[in-house]
Amino acid sequence: MQGTTIDTDLLDAALDAFKAETGIPIKPTKGNAEVDAFLNMKGAKAKLPAKIKKGVLQANLPVIINQVPKLGVLIAEYINAEMAKTLTRANTQFIDTAGNAYIKNQNIHIQITGNKRKQHTNKDMKAGNRAFEPTGLKVIFALIRNPKLINAPYREIAKVAGVANGAITWVIKGLTDTGFLHYKGAKENRELLNIPKLIDRWVEAYPIKLQNKQLFGVFEAENQQWWQQAHPEKNRGVWGGEVAAEKYTEYLNPENTILYLPEGEEKAFILQNRLRAAKQGKIEQGKGLVHIHNPFWQDLTPNENDVQIDCAPPLLVYAELLATGDPRNRETAEMIYDKYLTPTH
């Protein structure tokens, strides 16, 4: 059975740059279902588990930090100085292809930042990567939400995902090339593989590729508990973010609100709930905000795999929480993952 592919070129380039900067060789060995590789480093008492991530940006860094195992190492193309600060504060080790690195493990402490990005010949837009562009993310979301859809005709998958029919061909190819899909005999008998890793890829791409594509606006409410008397379902909407997380777990006290309303329903909801446009200073502060989006998925009506009738699907709420970088949100996200997104669900 085919497994997901890893970017060995990126790994080799990062380890070569690390050796050039430090004189310390690192020998990689094959990973497992949880990590992409193990690093044998002189001076370390144990192998270091590594996660290889292409396209790491400040926007999806909180998500990626959550995916790197304890005492593990993030392998990335480029980590700038600001990203390095975030990673070191989170005690997340890293090595990039420019020679930047942070290793603090047992008796080893290496910190190199400020090296400039190097140009590489690898192209980002391989077929496998196109599956994680905005259109592909919509398709993957639909497939994870309803796994039976994988064997539906292309036109049906396109209709459910809200994309053009032609897009399904290259999304399916992209998922196949990256080891997330294979054919069991007949062409119509397709199977999604490595769902946990597929979820990881979707969640890390979501903040930078899709999250704000259909943002209607950012607002403020009269008080932080306003949502308890609000009913977005009357406007054919659903809760996302921290409010949805509270409803799923009964664990989180929401500070910010995300909700999804169909086009044409936003103004009525805003008037009904006395929301007002947030000022720039308030947005920069990032507290007590109401983000209203138009949904990127087609059917806000819950399907057989949804569990909370007035909330966005668990995968989306999980991604939204991780993208905040807030420790309590991250803890709540893990509760949602364990309850709703593990392979038994």
C-alpha positions in Angstrom: 0.0 0.0 0.0 1.3 3.4 -1.0 2.3 5.8 1.8 2.4 9.5 1.8 5.5 11.0 0.2 7.9 13.3 2.0 10.1 16.0 0.5 13.5 14.4 0.7 15.1 17.2 -1.3 14.0 19.7 1.3 15.3 17.5 4.1 18.7 16.9 2.4 19.1 20.7 1.7 18.3 21.6 5.3 20.7 19.0 6.8 23.4 20.1 4.3 23.0 23.7 5.4 23.1 22.8 9.0 26.4 20.9 8.5 27.8 23.9 6.6 26.9 26.2 9.5 27.9 24.0 12.4 30.2 21.3 11.1 27.8 18.8 12.7 26.6 16.0 10.4 23.1 14.6 10.8 22.1 11.3 9.3 18.3 10.9 8.6 16.6 7.5 8.8 13.1 6.5 7.8 10.2 7.8 9.8 6.9 6.2 10.8 3.2 7.0 10.7 3.7 9.9 13.2 6.9 11.6 11.9 8.6 12.0 8.5 12.1 11.0 9.6 14.4 10.4 12.5 17.6 12.4 12.8 20.8 10.9 14.2 22.8 13.8 15.5 26.2 13.7 17.1 25.9 14.5 20.8 22.2 13.7 21.0 21.4 10.7 23.2 18.4 9.7 21.1 17.1 10.1 17.6 15.2 13.3 17.0 11.8 12.9 15.4 11.4 15.3 12.5 8.4 16.9 10.7 9.1 18.1 7.1 7.0 21.1 6.2 7.0 23.0 2.9 5.5 26.5 2.7 5.8 27.4 6.4 4.6 30.9 7.0 3.8 33.1 10.0 0.1 32.6 9.4 0.1 28.8 9.7 3.0 28.5 12.2 0.7 27.9 15.3 -0.8 24.9 13.5 2.6 23.5 12.6 4.0 24.0 16.1 1.1 21.8 17.3 2.1 19.1 14.8 5.8 18.9 15.7 6.2 16.2 18.5 7.7 16.9 21.8 11.5 17.2 21.5 11.0 17.0 17.7 12.5 19.1 14.9 10.7 21.1 12.3 12.4 20.9 8.9 11.4 23.9 6.7 12.5 25.8 3.6 12.9 29.1 5.4 12.4 30.4 9.0 12.8 34.2 9.3 13.8 36.0 12.5 10.2 36.6 13.6 9.2 33.0 13.0 12.3 31.9 14.9 11.2 33.9 17.9 7.8 32.2 17.9 9.3 28.8 17.6 11.9 29.2 20.3 9.2 30.6 22.7 7.2 27.5 22.0 10.3 25.3 22.6 10.0 24.0 19.0 13.3 23.0 17.4 13.9 23.8 13.8 16.4 23.6 10.9 15.9 25.3 7.5 17.7 25.3 4.1 19.3 28.7 4.8 21.2 27.4 7.7 19.0 28.8 10.4 18.5 26.4 13.3 17.4 26.0 16.9 18.4 22.8 18.7 18.1 22.7 22.5 18.1 19.1 23.5 19.9 17.5 26.4 23.5 18.8 26.3 23.1 20.5 22.9 22.2 24.2 22.4 22.5 25.6 18.9 20.8 28.8 17.8 21.4 30.4 14.3 19.0 33.0 13.0 19.1 35.8 10.4 20.5 33.9 7.4 18.7 35.0 4.2 16.5 32.7 2.1 18.3 30.7 -0.5 16.8 30.0 -4.0 16.1 26.4 -4.9 15.2 24.7 -8.1 12.2 22.8 -6.6 8.9 24.1 -7.9 6.1 24.5 -5.4 3.3 23.9 -7.9 3.7 20.2 -8.4 0.5 18.3 -9.1 0.5 17.0 -5.5 0.7 20.5 -4.1 -2.2 21.8 -6.2 -4.5 19.6 -4.1 -3.7 22.0 -1.3 -4.6 25.2 -3.1 -8.0 26.8 -2.3 -10.0 24.8 -4.8 -8.4 21.6 -3.7 -8.9 22.4 0.0 -12.7 22.7 -0.7 -12.7 19.2 -2.3 -10.6 17.6 0.5 -12.9 19.2 3.1 -15.9 17.6 1.4 -14.2 14.2 1.2 -13.1 14.2 4.9 -16.6 15.4 5.9 -18.2 12.6 3.9 -15.7 9.8 3.1 -18.3 7.9 1.0 -18.1 10.8 -1.5 -14.7 9.5 -2.7 -16.3 7.0 -5.0 -19.0 9.3 -6.4 -18.9 10.5 -10.0 -16.6 13.6 -10.5 -19.6 15.8 -11.2 -21.2 14.9 -7.9 -18.0 15.5 -5.9 -17.7 18.9 -7.7 -21.3 19.8 -6.8 -20.9 19.0 -3.1 -17.5 20.8 -2.9 -18.8 23.8 -4.9 -16.0 23.7 -7.5 -15.8 23.2 -11.3 -16.0 19.7 -12.6 -12.6 19.9 -14.2 -10.9 20.6 -10.9 -11.7 17.2 -9.5 -9.4 15.5 -12.0 -6.3 17.3 -10.8 -7.3 17.2 -7.1 -7.6 13.4 -7.4 -4.3 13.2 -9.2 -2.7 15.4 -6.6 -4.0 13.2 -3.8 -2.8 10.1 -5.6 0.7 11.6 -6.2 1.1 12.4 -2.6 -0.1 9.0 -1.4 -3.4 10.1 0.1 -5.5 8.2 -2.4 -5.2 4.9 -4.3 -7.3 2.8 -6.6 -8.4 -0.7 -5.5 -8.7 -2.4 -8.8 -11.4 -0.6 -10.8 -11.0 3.1 -11.6 -14.2 3.8 -9.8 -13.0 2.1 -6.6 -11.0 4.8 -4.9 -9.8 4.9 -1.2 -8.5 7.8 0.9 -5.4 6.8 2.8 -3.5 8.3 5.8 -6.5 10.4 7.0 -4.6 11.8 10.0 -1.8 13.1 7.8 -4.3 14.4 5.3 -6.1 16.3 8.1 -2.7 17.8 9.1 -2.0 19.0 5.6 -5.5 20.5 5.3 -5.2 22.2 8.6 -1.8 23.8 8.0 -2.9 25.0 4.5 -6.2 26.4 5.6 -5.1 29.6 7.4 -3.0 30.8 4.5 -5.0 29.5 1.5 -8.7 29.6 2.4 -9.6 31.1 5.8 -10.1 34.7 4.7 -11.1 34.2 1.1 -14.8 34.8 2.0 -14.5 37.1 5.0 -17.5 39.5 5.0 -16.3 41.6 7.8 -15.1 42.0 11.4 -17.4 43.3 14.0 -17.9 44.0 17.7 -20.7 43.1 20.0 -22.1 45.0 23.1 -20.8 42.3 25.4 -18.8 39.1 25.3 -21.8 36.8 26.1 -23.9 38.2 23.2 -23.7 34.9 21.3 -25.7 33.1 24.0 -28.9 34.9 22.9 -28.0 34.8 19.1 -29.5 32.3 16.7 -27.6 32.2 13.4 -29.7 29.2 12.3 -32.6 31.7 11.7 -30.4 33.3 9.0 -29.3 29.8 7.7 -26.0 30.3 9.4 -23.7 28.2 11.7 -21.2 29.0 14.5 -17.5 28.4 13.9 -14.4 29.0 16.1 -14.5 29.3 19.8 -18.3 29.4 20.1 -18.6 26.1 18.1 -15.8 24.7 20.2 -17.7 25.5 23.4 -20.8 23.8 22.1 -18.7 20.7 21.0 -16.8 20.4 24.3 -18.5 22.6 27.0 -14.9 23.5 27.9 -14.1 26.9 26.4 -15.2 30.4 27.4 -15.3 32.1 24.0 -13.5 35.4 23.6 -13.8 35.8 19.8 -16.6 34.6 17.5 -16.6 33.2 14.0 -19.8 32.5 12.2 -20.8 31.6 8.7 -23.8 33.2 7.0 -24.9 32.8 3.4 -24.7 35.8 1.1 -27.6 38.1 1.7 -28.1 37.1 5.3 -25.3 39.1 6.9 -26.9 42.5 7.3 -30.1 41.1 8.9 -28.0 39.2 11.4 -25.9 42.2 12.2 -28.9 44.4 12.8 -30.7 41.7 14.9 -27.7 41.3 17.2 -26.6 45.0 17.3 -23.1 44.3 15.9 -21.0 47.2 14.8 -17.9 47.3 12.5 -14.7 46.9 14.5 -12.2 49.7 14.4 -8.7 48.9 13.2 -7.2 49.3 16.7 -9.6 46.7 18.1 -8.8 44.3 15.2 -5.1 44.6 15.9 -5.8 43.9 19.6 -7.5 40.7 18.5 -10.0 40.3 21.4 -13.8 40.4 21.5 -14.2 40.2 17.8 -16.9 38.8 15.6 -15.7 37.5 12.2 -18.5 36.9 9.7 -17.7 34.7 6.7 -19.7 33.4 3.8 -19.3 29.6 3.9 -16.9 28.0 1.4 -18.8 24.7 1.5 -22.1 24.3 -0.2 -24.5 22.7 2.3 -24.8 24.2 5.7 -27.4 21.6 6.6 -25.7 18.9 8.7 -25.1 15.6 7.1 -24.9 12.2 8.7 -21.3 12.9 9.8 -22.1 16.2 11.5 -23.0 16.2 15.2 -23.9 19.8 16.2 -26.7 21.3 14.1 -25.8 24.9 14.6 -22.1 24.6 14.2 -19.6 24.3 11.4 -18.1 20.7 10.9 -15.5 19.6 13.5 -12.6 19.7 11.0 -13.1 23.4 10.3 -13.5 24.3 14.0 -10.4 22.3 14.8 -8.4 24.2 12.2 -9.7 27.6 13.4 -8.7 26.9 17.0 -5.2 25.8 16.1 -4.7 28.8 13.8 -5.1 31.1 16.8 -2.0 29.8 18.6 -3.7 30.2 21.9 -2.8 27.4 24.4 -6.3 26.8 25.7 -7.7 26.8 22.1 -5.1 24.3 21.2 -6.1 22.1 24.1 -9.8 22.4 23.1 -8.8 21.6 19.5 -7.2 18.3 20.6 -10.4 17.4 22.5 -12.4 18.0 19.3 -9.9 15.9 17.3 -10.0 13.0 19.7 -13.8 13.0 19.9 -14.8 13.7 16.3 -11.8 13.3 13.9 -10.0 10.2 14.9 -10.2 7.3 12.3 -13.1 5.6 14.2 -15.3 8.6 13.4 
